[in-house]
Amino acid sequence: MFQGDIMKVALLSRISTSEQSNESALEELKRVALNKGYNIYDIYEEVVSGA
């Protein structure tokens, strides 16, 4: 990566039940990415069954 380039990133939040929320995890991921100067180009949310 060249100096001055902005890194593009995708965020992934994965929860194991539909009763849980991706909201707080995504807010933290966004905060970290923006603090590092990354460009968020996509956000993925997954609900994965633990069964």
C-alpha positions in Angstrom: 0.0 0.0 0.0 1.3 3.4 -0.9 1.5 6.3 1.5 -1.7 8.3 1.4 -3.8 5.4 0.1 -7.0 4.7 2.0 -7.7 1.1 2.8 -11.2 -0.1 1.9 -12.6 -2.6 4.4 -15.8 -4.7 4.9 -17.2 -5.3 8.3 -18.7 -8.6 9.4 -20.8 -9.0 12.5 -21.9 -12.6 13.3 -24.3 -13.6 16.0 -25.5 -17.0 17.0 -29.2 -16.4 17.8 -32.0 -14.2 16.4 -32.5 -12.9 20.0 -29.0 -11.2 19.9 -28.3 -7.9 18.2 -25.5 -7.0 15.8 -26.0 -3.3 16.7 -23.4 -2.9 19.4 -20.8 -5.0 17.6 -21.2 -3.1 14.4 -20.9 0.2 16.2 -17.6 -0.9 17.7 -16.3 -2.2 14.4 -17.2 1.1 12.7 -15.5 3.1 15.4 -12.3 1.1 15.1 -12.3 1.3 11.3 -12.9 5.0 11.2 -10.3 5.7 13.9 -7.7 3.9 11.7 -8.8 6.0 8.7 -10.3 3.0 6.8 -13.0 3.5 4.2 -15.9 1.2 5.0 -17.3 0.0 1.7 -19.7 -2.8 2.9 -21.2 -4.2 6.1 -22.3 -7.8 6.5 -24.5 -9.2 9.2 -25.0 -12.9 9.8 -27.2 -14.9 12.2 -25.7 -18.4 12.5 -27.6 -21.2 14.3 -25.5 -23.0 16.9 -27.5 -26.2 16.3 
